[in-house]
Amino acid sequence: MKTIRWGIIGVGDVCEVKSGPGFQKARNSELVAVMRRNGEKAKDFAERHAVPKWYDDADALINDDDVDAVYIATPPYAHKDYTAAAAKAGKPVFVEKPMALSYSECQEMIATCQQANVPLWVAYYRRCLPRFVKIKELIDSGAIGNVGTVSITLRKPPVDIGQGIPWRVQADLSGGGIFVDVAVHTLDFLDYVLGSISSVSGTTHNQGKLYDAEDTVNAMFSFESGVTGVGSWYFNSHDYFDETVIAGTEGHIAFSSFNDDAFKLVNEDGEQLIQVDNPPHVHQPLIQTIVDELNGNGLCPSTGISAARTTEVTDKILGISS
């Protein structure tokens, strides 16, 4: 098996624990180079994580002969251009979520990679996390019968703007507000478990007026299978609450998308709390499927095509024209 040598563009917070060490700990995988526009910060990351090379120029990393594949961990506004540069260099691309600023940009990225004959994956890592894999297994096995409906509720207190407006709520950098940053995780997982969403509508509001992007989102949607769903996301709340309920003809499963609490299975056997621990580096199981695919062993479940579907859904909820 070949060792896949990775380069990372944009070594910010997500790379410290969630993803960066996963490239070093996955089988047949090695992190050989990192890049950040601030060279001192790139150097600091490289030294702390024992990475041989660091750059302050993305093209230099992309065109490094020691880099086999590129992970793009920048804010979404830069995903399309860095993907194009990596594809032009013939390097497989793994990009952070959300995939891009809009569905149309996602389509451009897919076309670019197809034309260059390089694979494109997106970091919807819940598709491989043990906790969520177990939920999918239970649903696939019929533990709650035939799924009929889904409800999503997420409430969070306002973001801290004391040090300035975070990029995550600047639509020109992120594609929207906190909804775009976090709701995509749940929507993508539902796409994985229940199939594609075929119709969707939504309303958005900015109630807190702390920044220009939306902070309150409500949606109704239905899947190609006929399953229906509703979602409510409120990012100006006094409290934190996170629950998704998937209900079927013989029971339901209730889980948090962002906490590691035990999830609840209710069916004819009664109520069970099921605890499944996740690994310390939550991207690692997904990274492993990418490395394995590059070595001709299996397929990664989170592709540009599947991720684009999630961006299409969020665009429609936010009323963004593709």
Secondary structure, DSSP 8 states (H G I E B T S, - for coil): ---EEEEEE--SHHHHTTSHHHHHHSTTEEEEEEE-SSHHHHHHHHHHTT-SEEES-HHHHHT-TT--EEEE-S-GGGHHHHHHHHHHTT--EEE-SS-SSSHHHHHHHHHHHHHHT--EEE--GGGT-HHHHHHHHHHHTTTT-SEEEEEEEEE------TTS--GGG-HHHHSSSHIIIIIHHHHHHHHHHH--EEEEEEEEE--S-SSSS-SEEEEEEEETTS-EEEEEEESS-SS-EEEEEEEETTEEEEE-SSS---EEEEETTEEEEE-----SSTTHHHHHHHHHHHTTSS--S-BHHHHHHHHHHHHHHHT---
